[in-house]
Amino acid sequence: MANIDDLRNAGKNATQKTNAALQSKIERLTSDKLSQIISELKKTTIQSSEIEPLLQQISTATNKNKIILDVVNKGGNLANAIIAIVTKFI
């Protein structure tokens, strides 16, 4: 049983480190990088009905990076696409 618990703990630690690295990247996004993410997001298979509300939130937000981070933390297809774009381009 100890081996399984060790594996679970190692997995949790790896996930936390990955999340911290991703969060750091998102928090440091510049306007240019944010525009690049949005441009790439529009090229994905994510439906525009999912992307448009995000774009509206970003356009009205004072902290645009927090909006992106909130979407990523919620999970789902949109979050997965953003994570893929951030890790690929940033």
ZAGU-24586 format. One line per 10 residues: their letters; for each residue x, z, y of N, C-alpha, C, O, CB. Coordinates in nm, 4 decimals, decimal comma, padded with zeros to 6 digits. Atoms other than C-alpha are relative to their C-alpha. Glycine has a CB too. Layout:
BEGIN
a> X/Z/Y/X/Z/Y/X/Z/Y/X/Z/Y/X/Z/Y  ... .
This chain:
BEGIN
maniddlrna> 00,0812/00,0000/-00,1200/00,0000/00,0000/00,0000/00,0855/00,0000/00,1263/00,0480/-00,0579/00,2283/-00,0923/00,1195/-00,0001  -00,0870/-00,0088/-00,1174/00,2863/00,0738/00,2351/00,0447/-00,1383/00,0447/00,0582/-00,1626/00,1646/00,1221/00,0877/-00,0299  -00,0442/00,1348/-00,0351/00,3982/-00,2896/00,2217/-00,1063/-00,0755/00,0781/-00,0747/-00,1471/00,1731/00,0366/-00,0775/-00,1252  00,1100/00,0671/-00,0706/00,0583/-00,4169/00,3315/-00,0126/00,0561/00,1411/-00,0296/-00,0192/00,2370/-00,1339/00,0168/-00,0771  00,0076/-00,0617/-00,1326/00,0465/-00,1681/00,6176/00,1163/-00,0437/00,0882/00,0988/-00,0671/00,2078/-00,0016/00,1525/-00,0122  -00,1170/00,0467/-00,0748/00,3977/-00,2694/00,7218/-00,0203/-00,1427/00,0494/00,0146/-00,1761/00,1627/00,1263/00,0082/-00,0871  00,0274/00,1389/-00,0389/00,2936/-00,6339/00,7247/-00,1034/-00,0071/00,1118/-00,0884/-00,0856/00,2054/-00,0484/-00,0806/-00,1208  00,1027/-00,0022/-00,1046/-00,0164/-00,5581/00,9319/00,0601/00,0429/00,1333/00,0337/-00,0176/00,2372/-00,1154/00,0944/-00,0391  -00,0632/-00,0479/-00,1233/00,1880/-00,3621/01,1840/00,0945/-00,1037/00,0581/00,0989/-00,1223/00,1797/00,0756/00,1298/-00,0259  -00,0908/00,1052/-00,0465/00,4478/-00,6376/01,2044/-00,0786/-00,1144/00,0630/-00,0377/-00,1699/00,1651/00,0865/-00,0525/-00,1164 .
gknatqktna> 00,0857/00,1047/-00,0549/00,1713/-00,8915/01,2615/-00,0567/00,0380/00,1348/-00,0602/-00,0438/00,2267/-00,1124/-00,0308/-00,0954  00,0540/-00,0475/-00,1282/00,0164/-00,6826/01,5367/00,1080/-00,0012/00,1077/00,0826/-00,0417/00,2211/-00,0583/00,1423/-00,0151  -00,1103/-00,0012/-00,0970/00,3549/-00,6384/01,7059/00,0351/-00,1412/00,0450/00,0592/-00,1645/00,1635/00,1238/00,0680/-00,0602  -00,0302/00,1391/-00,0352/00,4233/-01,0125/01,6925/-00,1069/-00,0575/00,0909/-00,0761/-00,1287/00,1865/00,0132/-00,0859/-00,1259  00,1102/00,0481/-00,0834/00,0806/-01,0876/01,8372/00,0087/00,0578/00,1404/-00,0132/-00,0135/00,2383/-00,1347/00,0358/-00,0631  -00,0105/-00,0629/-00,1308/00,1313/-00,8395/02,1188/00,1134/-00,0603/00,0818/00,0991/-00,0799/00,2025/00,0206/00,1499/-00,0152  -00,1126/00,0614/-00,0710/00,4702/-00,9908/02,2070/-00,0362/-00,1404/00,0464/-00,0019/-00,1803/00,1577/00,1251/-00,0045/-00,0900  00,0434/00,1349/-00,0370/00,3209/-01,3412/02,2049/-00,0982/00,0071/00,1151/-00,0879/-00,0703/00,2103/-00,0636/-00,0724/-00,1203  00,0984/-00,0149/-00,1069/00,0295/-01,2275/02,4196/00,0671/00,0382/00,1312/00,0287/-00,0114/00,2371/-00,1046/00,1048/-00,0379  -00,0712/-00,0412/-00,1212/00,2669/-01,0610/02,6660/00,0759/-00,1170/00,0607/00,0777/-00,1331/00,1827/00,0965/00,1152/-00,0308 .
alqskierlt> -00,0737/00,1161/-00,0497/00,4791/-01,3759/02,6927/-00,0954/-00,1020/00,0619/-00,0668/-00,1581/00,1677/00,0811/-00,0651/-00,1134  00,1000/00,0938/-00,0516/00,1718/-01,5952/02,7408/-00,0595/00,0519/00,1302/-00,0760/-00,0239/00,2257/-00,1115/-00,0233/-00,1039  00,0554/-00,0592/-00,1211/00,0251/-01,3565/02,9962/00,0981/-00,0145/00,1162/00,0581/-00,0459/00,2283/-00,0341/00,1482/-00,0232  -00,1018/00,0130/-00,1035/00,3504/-01,3615/03,1894/00,0057/-00,1427/00,0541/00,0159/-00,1639/00,1749/00,1366/00,0412/-00,0547  -00,0005/00,1404/-00,0428/00,3498/-01,7424/03,1954/-00,1215/-00,0311/00,0869/-00,1097/-00,0971/00,1901/00,0026/-00,0935/-00,1221  00,1232/00,0284/-00,0739/-00,0107/-01,7542/03,3141/00,0026/00,0662/00,1373/-00,0406/00,0066/00,2360/-00,1227/00,0478/-00,0794  -00,0043/-00,0713/-00,1275/00,0462/-01,4950/03,5856/00,0950/-00,0663/00,0996/00,0795/-00,0487/00,2205/00,0417/00,1446/-00,0225  -00,0969/00,0651/-00,0878/00,3364/-01,7024/03,7238/-00,0346/-00,1461/00,0303/00,0480/-00,2182/00,0863/00,1370/00,0072/-00,0620  00,0386/00,1392/-00,0253/00,1445/-02,0316/03,7437/-00,0047/-00,0292/00,1490/-00,0590/00,0486/00,2274/-00,1359/-00,0304/-00,0634  00,0093/00,0466/-00,1378/00,1875/-02,2191/04,0676/-00,1204/-00,0933/00,0109/-00,1814/-00,1291/-00,0898/00,1317/-00,0721/00,0447 .
sdklsqiise> 00,1119/00,0927/-00,0200/-00,0778/-02,4432/04,2188/00,0248/-00,1322/-00,0702/-00,0669/-00,1908/-00,1276/-00,0238/-00,0240/00,1490  -00,0331/00,1268/00,0668/00,1041/-02,7493/04,0862/-00,0181/00,0105/-00,1508/-00,0736/-00,0794/-00,2140/00,1440/-00,0416/00,0323  00,0135/-00,0193/00,1448/00,1195/-02,6097/03,7337/-00,1468/00,0175/-00,0387/-00,1901/-00,0306/-00,1434/00,0821/00,1223/-00,0461  00,1428/-00,0177/00,0254/-00,2446/-02,5069/03,7528/-00,0708/-00,1351/00,0017/-00,1575/-00,1613/-00,0816/-00,0627/00,0951/00,1045  00,0569/00,1352/-00,0063/-00,3358/-02,8613/03,8542/00,0364/-00,0799/-00,1244/-00,0450/-00,1563/-00,1763/00,0488/-00,0735/00,1261  -00,0447/00,0692/00,1207/-00,1321/-02,9924/03,5620/-00,0802/00,0474/-00,1214/-00,1183/-00,0332/-00,2064/00,1511/00,0233/-00,0230  00,0790/-00,0539/00,1111/-00,3165/-02,7617/03,3219/-00,1410/-00,0572/00,0028/-00,1943/-00,0965/-00,1009/-00,0049/00,1542/00,0061  00,1362/00,0531/-00,0132/-00,6536/-02,8769/03,4548/-00,0035/-00,1475/-00,0382/-00,0946/-00,1926/-00,1076/-00,0524/00,0191/00,1441  -00,0081/00,1420/00,0332/-00,5491/-03,2406/03,4292/00,0114/-00,0202/-00,1509/-00,0575/-00,1050/-00,2078/00,1196/-00,0649/00,0713  -00,0161/00,0099/00,1451/-00,4363/-03,1942/03,0694/-00,1247/00,0470/-00,0732/-00,1604/-00,0078/-00,1775/00,1205/00,0813/-00,0457 .
lkkttiqsse> 00,1213/-00,0537/00,0616/-00,7475/-02,9939/02,9881/-00,1098/-00,1065/-00,0029/-00,1857/-00,1159/-00,0994/-00,0488/00,1254/00,0762  00,1007/00,1067/-00,0059/-00,9654/-03,2855/03,0956/00,0272/-00,1090/-00,1034/-00,0642/-00,1822/-00,1413/-00,0038/-00,0615/00,1401  -00,0368/00,1011/00,0992/-00,7777/-03,5069/02,8474/-00,0270/00,0457/-00,1429/-00,0172/-00,0338/-00,2364/00,1460/-00,0359/00,0149  00,0235/-00,0533/00,1337/-00,8619/-03,2812/02,5536/-00,1396/-00,0349/-00,0484/-00,2171/-00,1003/00,0213/00,0199/00,1513/-00,0016  00,1331/00,0248/00,0576/-01,1645/-03,2964/02,3279/-00,1018/00,1052/00,0432/-00,2166/00,1025/-00,0013/00,0086/-00,0033/-00,1522  00,0923/-00,1014/-00,0501/-01,3172/-02,9979/02,5073/-00,1054/-00,0690/00,0858/-00,0734/-00,1530/00,1698/00,0754/00,1101/00,0814  00,1104/00,0620/-00,0726/-01,6569/-03,0929/02,6440/00,0066/00,0335/00,1489/00,0452/00,1440/00,1870/-00,1344/00,0453/-00,0586  -00,0016/-00,0228/-00,1442/-01,6862/-03,1318/03,0193/-00,0964/00,1112/00,0405/-00,0777/00,1753/00,1439/-00,0350/-00,1285/00,0737  00,0938/-00,1089/-00,0295/-01,9798/-02,8888/03,0078/00,0676/00,1368/-00,0116/00,0191/00,2340/00,0463/-00,1206/-00,0068/-00,0947  -00,0765/-00,1234/00,0086/-01,7261/-02,6195/02,9149/00,1054/00,0072/00,1101/00,1382/00,1156/00,1585/00,0660/00,0118/-00,1370 .
iepllqqist> -00,1079/00,0046/-00,0990/-01,4607/-02,7312/03,1627/-00,0536/00,0184/00,1418/00,0095/00,0866/00,2226/00,0756/-00,1326/-00,0103  00,0536/-00,0049/-00,1360/-01,6810/-02,7663/03,4717/-00,0222/00,1414/00,0540/00,0165/00,1691/00,1675/-00,1289/-00,0744/00,0045  00,0141/-00,1374/-00,0526/-01,7785/-02,3969/03,5010/00,1354/00,0648/00,0301/00,1491/00,1395/00,1269/-00,0769/00,0869/-00,1002  -00,1344/-00,0522/-00,0245/-01,4101/-02,3089/03,4727/00,0557/-00,0551/00,1306/00,1133/00,0191/00,2102/00,0938/-00,0350/-00,1167  -00,0492/00,0623/-00,1237/-01,3220/-02,5533/03,7485/-00,0689/00,0585/00,1223/-00,0054/00,0782/00,2259/-00,0213/-00,1517/-00,0042  00,0724/-00,0608/-00,1115/-01,5928/-02,4061/03,9711/00,0511/00,1407/00,0287/00,0676/00,1796/00,1443/-00,1500/00,0037/-00,0295  -00,0534/-00,1355/-00,0181/-01,4638/-02,0545/03,9120/00,1383/-00,0046/00,0638/00,1684/00,0746/00,1532/00,0065/00,0742/-00,1347  -00,1356/00,0116/-00,0538/-01,1071/-02,1620/03,9845/-00,0043/-00,0390/00,1473/00,0717/00,0142/00,2283/00,0817/-00,1032/-00,0802  00,0043/00,0480/-00,1385/-01,2036/-02,3408/04,3044/-00,0444/00,1079/00,0982/-00,0061/00,1039/00,2151/-00,0930/-00,1188/00,0104  00,0478/-00,1049/-00,0901/-01,3754/-02,0325/04,4476/00,0806/00,1294/-00,0086/00,0640/00,2182/00,0750/-00,1441/00,0296/-00,0295 .
atnknkiild> -00,0734/-00,1250/00,0218/-01,1350/-01,7668/04,3176/00,1201/00,0122/00,0929/00,1841/-00,0869/00,1281/00,0459/00,0093/-00,1449  -00,1223/-00,0253/-00,0760/-00,8641/-01,6071/04,5246/00,1186/00,0164/-00,0946/00,2313/-00,0184/-00,0595/-00,0159/00,1255/00,0884  -00,1046/-00,0130/00,1009/-00,6658/-01,5250/04,2096/-00,0329/-00,0946/-00,1154/-00,0959/-00,0554/-00,2136/00,0128/00,1482/-00,0502  00,0317/00,1042/00,0973/-00,6874/-01,8465/04,0103/00,0633/00,0290/-00,1360/00,0054/-00,0029/-00,2399/00,0468/-00,1359/00,0513  -00,0683/-00,0314/00,1254/-00,4383/-01,7263/03,7497/-00,0797/00,1010/-00,0818/-00,0799/00,0949/-00,2047/00,1407/00,0541/00,0279  00,0808/-00,0998/00,0702/-00,6661/-01,4330/03,6649/-00,1170/-00,0671/-00,0710/-00,1551/-00,0253/-00,1803/-00,0514/00,1073/00,0982  00,1097/00,0733/00,0638/-00,9491/-01,6751/03,5900/00,0485/-00,0620/-00,1306/-00,0187/-00,0526/-00,2333/-00,0558/-00,1098/00,0948  -00,0577/00,0611/00,1201/-00,7264/-01,8614/03,3437/00,0268/00,1080/-00,1047/-00,0041/00,0900/-00,2225/00,1310/-00,0766/00,0342  -00,0312/-00,1096/00,0913/-00,6117/-01,5335/03,1903/-00,1268/00,0574/-00,0634/-00,1272/00,0901/-00,1821/00,0762/00,1103/00,0738  00,1273/-00,0493/00,0528/-00,9726/-01,4144/03,1518/-00,0557/-00,0927/-00,1076/-00,1065/-00,0467/-00,2099/-00,1018/00,0155/00,1130 .
vvnkggnlan> 00,0489/00,0972/00,0982/-01,0675/-01,7345/02,9693/00,0809/00,0106/-00,1286/00,0251/00,0080/-00,2383/00,0075/-00,1440/00,0566  -00,0865/-00,0114/00,1170/-00,7692/-01,7006/02,7377/-00,0322/00,1275/-00,0777/-00,0354/00,1263/-00,2008/00,1484/-00,0013/00,0420  00,0294/-00,1272/00,0668/-00,8541/-01,3378/02,6639/-00,1343/-00,0013/-00,0719/-00,1531/00,0718/-00,1692/00,0021/00,1129/00,1007  00,1311/00,0086/00,0653/-01,2126/-01,4295/02,5735/00,0081/-00,0763/-00,1318/-00,0713/-00,0521/-00,2227/-00,1013/-00,0676/00,0929  -00,0145/00,0789/00,1219/-01,0945/-01,6763/02,3091/-00,0927/-00,1199/-00,0014/-00,1639/-00,1448/00,0959/-00,0261/00,0859/-00,1214  00,0840/00,1181/00,0152/-01,2709/-01,9875/02,1845/00,0783/-00,1291/00,0156/00,2001/-00,1282/00,0333/-00,1121/00,0033/00,1000  -00,0632/00,1318/-00,0069/-01,2015/-02,3590/02,2003/00,0713/-00,0239/00,1332/00,1825/-00,0766/00,1367/-00,1040/-00,1081/-00,0221  -00,0591/00,0191/-00,1328/-01,1358/-02,3630/02,5741/00,1284/00,0814/00,0122/00,2286/00,0324/00,0642/-00,1002/00,0403/00,1111  -00,1193/-00,0856/-00,0037/-00,8911/-02,0732/02,5426/00,1117/-00,0592/-00,0844/00,2275/-00,0599/-00,0427/-00,0335/00,1417/-00,0493  -00,1009/00,0601/00,0871/-00,7120/-02,2417/02,2541/00,0640/-00,1219/00,0643/00,1847/-00,1427/00,0516/-00,0617/-00,0384/-00,1337 .
aiiaivtkfi> -00,0537/00,1180/-00,0674/-00,6735/-02,5618/02,4542/00,0924/00,0417/00,1139/00,1990/-00,0173/00,1313/-00,1142/-00,0888/00,0532  -00,0836/-00,0484/-00,1092/-00,5364/-02,3718/02,7544/00,1301/00,0567/-00,0534/00,2365/00,0307/00,0028/-00,0740/00,1056/00,0820  -00,1208/-00,0572/00,0596/-00,2923/-02,1814/02,5344/00,0948/-00,1109/-00,0447/00,2155/-00,1035/-00,0215/-00,0360/00,0909/-00,1193  -00,0825/00,1121/00,0461/-00,1700/-02,5065/02,3797/00,0664/-00,0698/00,1185/00,1840/-00,1053/00,1113/-00,0852/-00,1008/-00,0805  -00,0548/00,0673/-00,1171/-00,1222/-02,6634/02,7228/00,1075/00,0860/00,0658/00,2142/00,0358/00,1010/-00,1115/-00,0325/00,1006  -00,0970/-00,0894/-00,0652/00,0552/-02,3612/02,8702/00,1281/00,0069/-00,0817/00,2375/-00,0018/-00,0260/-00,0594/00,1419/00,0183  -00,1201/-00,0113/00,0818/00,2911/-02,3276/02,5758/00,0757/-00,1323/-00,0084/00,1973/-00,1332/-00,0277/-00,0363/00,0477/-00,1394  -00,0666/00,1311/00,0075/00,3633/-02,7003/02,5739/00,0695/-00,0361/00,1307/00,1823/-00,0854/00,1286/-00,1011/-00,1087/-00,0360  -00,0503/00,0495/-00,1284/00,4191/-02,7628/02,9446/00,0661/00,1042/00,0871/00,1419/00,0685/00,1773/-00,1103/-00,0606/00,0756  -00,0515/-00,1021/-00,0908/00,5118/-02,4316/03,0997/00,1050/00,0819/-00,0710/00,1617/00,1740/-00,0121/-00,1130/00,0904/00,0520 .
